[in-house]
Structures are given as structure tokens and as C-alpha cells.
Amino acid sequence: MTLRQNRTLVLKEDLERVSNRILGGYQSTKVNLTEAEIYQVAIHEMGHALTGYMKKRPFVKVCIHLWSPKTLGFTQFVSNRSPLVSRDDLFTDLMILLGGRVAEEIVLGTVSSGASKDLEEAARIAENMVLKFGMGHDIFVPHASDKYREDIDYEVAFILKDAYQQTRTLLTSICPWLKTSAATLAKTHEIRYNDLERID
């Protein structure tokens, strides 16, 4: 961008544009979405962001990125995770991952395919909680028996349902803020963590 505009100075906006391309991907043509579709992406992303905010998990920025071939929006969280994680840490991860889908459901009364990767990752984390970390009701080790697999699946489903219900309760309690912040994101295409408290 600097060279294209015959500038000799790289601006902060240039670095942000490159950062967004790295995080969200890039294609030469902009994705054409309707205003309603952009709002749905904004609702989804603010679901992630506000769930993290309420659970004391700070984010850097929330973006709508229409130059991406696959990732139309993303929320970049602060990366300062300790190598030793607790059940609460992983449960918060689940809530944040489910926050996008739950937000769509609460505000729009429907859900989109945008949550597919979130759900896959949430299922992976929940299964690791049960099998690898012993964070379910019982301790499990991998076993070939169908009954054993049923018990594991039950534990994984229980954790996911619990995370879903807690996320739904949390986002329902701040639904007006979810709507106004999503409307702002739909217009500006980016919200920084420090900007969030000024949106009411």
C-alpha cells in the first residue's frame, strides 16, 4: 500500500491491513455481502468478543474482513496463556468458541454455517478435557469397548451443553450491549478492546 500510494512512510493503517490479511487470509476481490449478512457476521464475532470480555479474557480487536476467502470475521485474543491450564481456563475457551453461535441464536433466532469450525474446536477441547486431562466426572483412558465410548461421549456432551447454557445465560444478560456493539462493528468493521466500554 505504501508503494502503491507513492509514500515513503509506512503508516499504522498499513500494518493493520497486513495483520488482518495474515490473520484472516486475503483474496483480490472483496466478498459482496448484504447489510443483513454483514450484521450477522458482526453478531457472531461480538458473541465471541463479549463472552471473552465478560470472562476476563481480553481481546486485541474484532474485525469484519471482507477480503478473506474463508474468514469473513475474526476476534484476536491476547495470547498470554500459561502452559499449565485449569479446567476453568478450558471451560472459558469453550464458552468463547460457542459465543458466536449463541449470539446468532439469541439475536437473530437462527444460526449460520459460520460456527462450523468453532464447534469442531469446542468438541476437540471437550474431548481432551475428558480423555487427556481427567476433567470429567470420571477418569477415562482410551478403550475399544462401545460402552466405554458411550460413557466418554456422554461426558463430552455434558461439558459442551453446560458451556452452551452458561454462554446463553451470559449473552442474554447483556443482549442490548451485544446488539449495539454488533451494529457498531457492522459499520466500522473493527472494534478495539479499549473502545468496547464506550459502546452502550
Secondary structure, 3 states (H helix, E strand, C coil): CCCCCCCCCCCHHHHHHHHHHHHHCCCCCCCCCCHHHHHHHHHHHHHHHHHHHHCCCCEEEEEECCCCCCCCEEEEECCCCCCCCCHHHHHHHHHHHHHHHHHHHHHHCCCCHHHHHHHHHHHHHHHHHHHCCCCCCCCCCCCCCHHHHHHHHHHHHHHHHHHHHHHHHHHHHCHHHHHHHHHHHHHHCEEEHHHHHHCC
